Amino acid sequence: MGTSTSSSGPGSGVPLVPPWVPAAPPLLPDPPDADVQAEIGAQPPAEEKAPEPNPPGNASPARFGPTRRALGDYGRTGNRDDLRRALGNYVSRGYGGSRSTSSRFAGTATTASALGGVLAALANNTPIPGLDRTLLATMDADTLLDTLVEVVRQVDGTQDAEAERRSTRDALSDTLKRFPDADPLNLDATGRAYAIERFVALDVFNRFYLDVGAAVQDNAPNPTQALARLAEAKAYIGETVAAAFRRLEQAGHTVNSNAVSSVIRTALRDAFDIFEDYTG
């Protein structure tokens, strides 16, 4: 699967958002009611900071129990309804709802923004500390991607960093597969947007797998079926995250804007909203 080893996941009594997670970027403001906006002749509001609620508290006992039970059922049967139920419980009970879950994934938004910044700087010939563009141009593809990972997300000893580095590497690889003629040192806006969105989807899956993925492996009929179930879960999460980005894009918010971190966090919140609706 190209993932890190699944663990038993974070336990109860610990903060829902660990102290090493960076501060969450603000969510985009909710759009005003269309009828009211038309009546007063107002323009859509500019992107601005939205107030944050009080920080999420500590995790409740057996926080991932319902998620693991649903994933166990999914591992045994491959029933997608069980996968949906697992994702719903993961968001609602594991992390306290879509908004606090998006806060837990603030590192995802931060690293995705950093990835976009590095790719944009390369495309615009903007100097990047620690990178020699002339040297980059002489590297083979694998060495180049590994070098970009080091710039985007350095090792810091946390499991989050490990997952985000893997997600960065895989997102870049997937981007070059999607756009085989593209130059990673000169990606256009479409290629950069795909890389960012792909990173977010991969990182959500990687965190999900690290927290609770063992339930699939422990209950699938055999290793081949376990891999197939995890691949389906990965694809399903990717489809949901991509759809969230498309909805924001249709509303005029893109990852190539100045508010990229807020766009990413809002896309995460919207995807987690969908998952939370599957709680059962």
C-alpha positions in Angstrom: 0.0 0.0 0.0 2.9 2.3 0.4 1.8 3.3 3.9 3.6 3.3 7.2 2.8 0.5 9.6 -0.6 0.8 11.2 -0.5 1.3 15.0 -3.1 0.9 17.7 -3.9 4.5 17.3 -4.0 7.3 19.9 -5.7 6.4 23.1 -8.2 8.1 25.4 -7.4 11.0 27.8 -4.9 12.6 25.4 -5.6 15.9 23.5 -7.8 15.5 20.4 -5.3 17.9 18.8 -1.7 17.0 20.0 0.5 19.8 21.0 2.9 19.3 18.1 0.2 20.0 15.6 0.5 23.5 14.1 -2.1 26.1 14.7 -5.1 25.5 12.3 -5.5 28.1 9.6 -8.8 29.9 9.6 -11.7 28.4 7.7 -13.1 30.3 4.8 -16.3 32.2 5.8 -19.5 30.6 5.0 -21.1 32.2 1.9 -24.1 34.4 2.6 -27.6 33.3 1.6 -28.0 33.7 -2.1 -31.4 35.3 -1.9 -30.3 37.8 0.7 -27.2 38.7 -1.3 -29.2 39.3 -4.4 -31.7 41.5 -2.5 -29.1 43.8 -1.0 -26.9 43.8 -4.1 -23.9 42.7 -2.1 -20.8 41.1 -3.5 -19.4 37.8 -2.1 -17.3 38.6 0.9 -13.5 38.6 0.6 -11.7 35.7 2.2 -11.2 36.5 5.9 -10.4 34.9 9.2 -13.2 33.0 10.8 -13.4 32.9 14.6 -12.2 29.6 16.0 -14.1 27.8 18.8 -12.4 26.8 22.0 -9.6 24.3 21.5 -10.8 20.7 21.4 -10.5 18.9 24.7 -9.2 15.4 25.5 -10.3 12.2 23.8 -13.0 10.1 25.4 -12.5 6.5 26.4 -12.7 3.9 23.6 -12.8 6.8 21.1 -12.1 4.5 18.1 -14.1 1.5 19.2 -17.0 2.1 16.9 -14.6 2.9 14.0 -12.7 -0.3 14.5 -15.8 -2.4 14.7 -17.1 -1.0 11.5 -13.7 -1.4 9.8 -13.6 -5.0 11.0 -16.9 -5.6 9.3 -15.6 -3.9 6.2 -12.4 -6.0 6.3 -14.5 -9.2 6.5 -17.1 -8.4 3.8 -15.9 -5.4 1.7 -19.3 -3.8 2.2 -18.8 -0.1 1.4 -21.6 0.9 3.9 -19.3 -0.5 6.7 -16.5 1.7 5.4 -18.7 4.8 5.4 -19.9 4.0 8.9 -16.2 3.7 10.0 -15.3 7.0 8.5 -18.3 8.6 10.1 -17.4 7.3 13.5 -13.7 8.2 12.9 -14.7 11.9 12.5 -17.5 12.2 15.0 -16.3 10.0 17.9 -12.6 9.6 17.2 -11.9 13.3 16.7 -15.0 15.1 18.0 -16.6 16.3 14.8 -15.6 17.7 11.5 -14.3 21.0 12.7 -12.1 19.6 15.4 -11.0 16.9 13.0 -9.9 19.6 10.5 -7.9 21.2 13.4 -6.2 17.8 14.0 -5.3 17.8 10.3 -3.8 21.4 10.5 -0.4 19.9 9.7 -1.8 18.5 6.5 -3.0 22.0 5.5 0.4 23.5 6.5 2.4 21.0 4.6 0.1 21.2 1.5 0.6 24.9 1.5 4.4 24.5 1.7 4.3 22.0 -1.2 2.3 24.5 -3.3 4.8 27.3 -2.3 7.8 25.2 -3.4 6.3 24.2 -6.7 5.2 27.7 -7.4 8.6 29.1 -6.6 10.2 26.6 -8.9 7.8 27.4 -11.7 8.4 31.1 -11.3 12.2 30.8 -10.9 12.0 32.3 -7.4 15.0 31.3 -5.2 14.4 28.7 -2.5 16.8 28.6 0.4 18.8 25.4 0.3 17.9 24.5 -3.3 20.2 25.1 -6.3 18.0 24.9 -9.4 20.9 24.2 -11.6 21.8 21.1 -9.5 18.1 20.1 -9.4 18.0 20.0 -13.2 20.8 17.4 -13.2 19.1 15.0 -10.8 17.3 11.8 -11.9 13.5 11.7 -11.1 13.8 9.8 -7.8 16.5 11.9 -6.4 14.7 15.1 -7.4 11.5 14.1 -5.7 13.3 13.0 -2.6 15.1 16.4 -2.5 11.8 18.2 -2.8 10.3 16.2 0.0 13.2 17.3 2.3 12.4 20.9 1.5 8.7 20.6 1.9 8.6 18.6 5.1 11.6 17.9 7.3 11.9 15.1 9.8 10.9 16.1 13.3 10.5 12.8 15.1 6.7 12.8 15.0 4.5 10.2 13.2 2.8 13.1 11.5 6.0 14.1 9.8 6.6 10.5 8.6 3.1 10.4 7.1 3.3 13.8 5.5 6.7 13.1 3.9 5.3 9.9 2.4 2.2 11.8 1.2 4.4 14.5 -0.4 6.5 11.9 -2.2 3.5 9.9 -3.4 1.6 13.1 -4.4 4.5 14.2 -6.6 4.8 10.8 -8.1 1.0 10.7 -8.9 1.2 14.2 -10.4 3.9 13.1 -12.9 1.8 10.0 -13.7 -1.2 12.2 -14.3 0.8 14.6 -16.4 3.6 12.5 -17.9 5.0 15.3 -20.1 5.2 17.8 -17.2 8.5 19.1 -15.7 8.4 18.9 -11.9 10.5 22.1 -11.9 8.0 24.0 -14.0 4.5 22.7 -13.2 1.7 24.9 -14.4 -1.2 26.0 -12.1 -3.2 22.9 -13.0 -0.4 20.5 -12.2 0.4 22.3 -8.9 -3.3 22.2 -7.9 -3.4 18.5 -8.6 -0.3 17.9 -6.5 -1.7 19.8 -3.5 -5.1 18.1 -3.7 -3.5 14.7 -4.1 -1.3 15.3 -1.1 -4.3 16.2 1.0 -6.2 13.1 0.0 -3.2 10.8 0.6 -2.4 12.4 4.0 -6.0 11.9 5.2 -5.8 8.2 4.2 -2.4 7.8 5.8 -3.5 9.3 9.1 -6.7 7.1 9.0 -4.6 4.0 8.3 -2.1 4.8 11.1 -5.0 5.3 13.6 -7.2 2.4 12.8 -6.1 0.5 9.6 -5.1 -2.5 11.6 -8.8 -3.4 12.0 -9.0 -4.1 8.3 -5.8 -6.1 8.2 -6.8 -8.2 11.3 -10.3 -9.1 9.9 -9.8 -9.5 6.1 -10.0 -13.1 4.9 -6.4 -12.9 3.7 -3.6 -10.4 3.0 -4.6 -9.9 -0.6 -8.2 -9.0 0.4 -6.8 -6.7 3.1 -4.8 -4.8 0.5 -7.8 -4.6 -1.8 -10.0 -3.2 1.0 -7.4 -0.6 2.0 -7.0 0.4 -1.7 -10.7 0.9 -2.0 -10.7 3.0 1.2 -7.9 5.1 -0.1 -9.7 5.7 -3.4 -13.0 6.5 -1.6 -11.3 9.1 0.7 -9.5 10.5 -2.4 -12.8 10.9 -4.3 -14.4 12.7 -1.3 -11.5 15.1 -0.8 -11.3 15.9 -4.5 -15.1 16.6 -4.6 -14.7 19.0 -1.7 -12.0 20.9 -3.6 -14.2 21.0 -6.7 -17.0 22.6 -4.7 -14.7 25.3 -3.4 -13.3 25.9 -6.8 -16.8 26.4 -8.2 -17.3 29.0 -5.5 -14.1 30.9 -6.6 -11.7 29.4 -4.0 -8.6 27.7 -5.4 -5.4 26.3 -4.0 -3.5 28.8 -6.2 -4.9 31.7 -4.3 -3.3 33.7 -1.5 -5.5 32.0 1.0 -4.3 28.5 0.1 -4.1 27.3 3.8 -7.7 28.3 4.4 -8.9 26.8 1.2 -7.2 23.5 2.2 -8.6 23.4 5.7 -12.0 24.3 4.5 -11.9 21.5 1.9 -10.8 19.1 4.8 -13.7 20.3 6.9 -16.2 19.9 4.1 -14.9 16.3 3.4 -15.1 15.5 7.1 -18.7 16.9 7.1 -19.6 14.3 4.5 -17.9 11.5 6.5 -19.6 12.6 9.7 -23.0 12.2 8.1 -22.3 8.5 7.9 -22.1 8.1 11.6 -24.0 5.1 12.9 
